[in-house]
Amino acid sequence: MSDQTHPAATYGSYLKIDDLLSLQQPRSAGPEHDETLFIIIHQVYELWFKELLHEIDHVMQLLEADEPHRSQHTLKRILTILKVMVAQLDILETMTPLEFLSFRDRLDAASGFQSDQFRQIEFLLGVKSEQVIRRFADGVRARVALERRYGAPTIWDAFLRYLSREQYDVPQSHLARDVTASIEPSPEIQRILIQVYRRDPKNAELCERLVDLDEGIQEWRYRHVKMVERTIGTKRGTGGSPGAAYLRETVGRPLFPDLWAIRSDL
């Protein structure tokens, strides 16, 4: 028998348009004109963060399945998403400092510093912190997700395991490293990567896509800090977050230092 209980999907029902359009709820009196833009931009960013997590997880699965070409394809998609995210900052920068101040006090303790999804992305890329996890209450969705990401391998770990299966002599100390630790430069890994670049075009291209990812995240960080400086200067962020001072510390810090270190040796 055919299922008569579910009506045919429409554009609105499939995308939950009514629910989506109900989620923008300004808190300012009036409300202030620019608060709607502020809310929509940040909600869109959270959707992109969700998609980035989805795609990075997929890259890691493809690497574990020894599918470098499909991994490269997905990494290109990730880079394109990052470029869209950076471009969206142009829209946010059409809001002047005074326009932001017109509703800023209504944000109370809310801050982009509290985006657990962006922290999950950082964890997947090797930037892990127990302090970040402790900002969220026990048992809430955000903390559960961060705890899981904290103890899981990073994309760099998946890449090293892939290289090992490609018959590169990746030291066991790297294959079994503490995945909660920072990714530090390694002369041993750099020697392997130089071999890859000189003799292995397929995997050299994969390395370049990881460099693209690293550079894309750095570009996002730079544009983000400049947007914050442009909007609030050196003030502390909403909710008492460090604001631009903290963000500046993250700019220019490579995710995969070995891929950058070998450039002068090729």
C-alpha positions, -999 to 999 in steps of 0.1 A, spaced: 0 0 0 12 35 -7 18 58 22 -9 84 23 1 99 56 29 121 42 19 148 17 42 155 -13 71 177 -4 70 213 -15 98 239 -15 85 254 17 79 221 36 112 205 25 133 235 36 112 243 66 108 279 54 82 289 80 104 276 108 135 293 92 118 327 89 106 326 125 141 324 139 151 360 135 140 377 167 156 411 173 157 422 210 161 460 205 132 483 206 117 492 173 137 470 164 169 487 154 172 483 116 206 466 116 199 440 142 181 419 116 211 419 94 234 410 124 212 380 133 208 367 98 245 369 90 254 350 122 227 324 117 240 318 81 276 314 95 264 287 119 248 269 89 281 271 70 299 259 101 276 229 102 283 222 65 321 226 71 319 200 98 300 177 75 325 181 47 357 178 69 343 146 84 337 134 48 373 142 38 386 121 68 363 92 58 376 94 22 412 94 34 406 64 56 391 47 25 422 56 5 403 78 -20 427 108 -25 409 121 -56 375 123 -39 393 138 -8 407 165 -31 373 172 -46 358 177 -11 387 199 0 380 221 -30 344 224 -19 355 234 16 378 261 2 349 275 -18 327 276 13 355 294 32 356 320 4 319 326 6 322 330 44 349 356 39 328 374 13 299 376 38 321 398 60 318 424 33 280 426 40 286 428 78 311 456 73 283 478 57 271 482 93 289 512 109 301 512 145 273 535 155 247 512 139 261 483 158 261 503 191 224 510 185 216 474 197 249 460 211 238 462 247 208 439 239 232 411 232 240 407 269 264 378 273 260 365 238 292 364 218 306 347 187 333 335 211 307 310 222 302 293 188 307 257 197 305 247 160 335 269 151 354 254 180 345 219 167 360 229 134 392 240 152 393 207 171 390 188 138 419 208 124 441 202 154 435 233 175 421 217 207 416 232 242 400 217 274 393 253 285 370 257 255 350 226 266 346 239 301 328 270 289 297 248 283 276 231 309 278 194 314 255 174 292 244 202 268 247 195 231 277 218 226 297 202 253 289 166 243 300 174 207 332 192 218 342 163 241 337 139 213 358 160 189 385 166 216 392 129 219 390 121 182 418 122 155 423 153 135 423 156 97 461 157 100 461 123 118 439 109 90 464 123 64 494 108 81 477 74 83 469 76 46 505 84 38 516 54 58 493 31 38 508 47 7 541 31 18 557 62 33 577 55 64 557 76 88 571 71 123 549 51 147 552 80 172 532 102 148 507 75 139 499 69 176 504 105 188 482 121 215 454 135 193 446 161 219 481 177 215 489 205 191 503 197 157 540 205 160 566 208 132 585 175 126 618 171 106 608 135 100 575 144 85 590 172 65 615 148 49 585 125 39 566 155 25 596 166 4 596 131 -11 559 133 -19 563 166 -37 593 155 -57 581 120 -67 544 116 -62 522 141 -81 489 125 -69 497 130 -33 515 163 -38 481 176 -51 465 163 -20 491 182 1 483 214 -19 446 211 -11 455 209 26 476 240 22 445 256 6 425 246 36 451 261 60 453 293 40 415 296 38 412 294 76 439 319 80 422 343 55 389 339 75 407 347 107 424 378 93 392 392 77 373 384 109 397 403 132 397 433 108 359 433 108 359 433 146 385 461 147 365 481 122 333 477 142 343 480 179 380 489 177 399 476 208 369 473 231 362 440 247 337 418 229 301 412 239 298 390 270 332 401 282 350 382 254 386 394 246 374 408 212 400 418 186 430 413 210 424 375 212 415 372 175 448 389 165 467 361 183 452 335 160 461 352 127 490 337 108 493 306 129 495 276 105 474 245 111 498 222 93 532 237 100 552 209 81 535 217 48 547 253 51 582 245 65 591 225 34 586 253 9 622 266 12 636 231 8 618 220 -24 
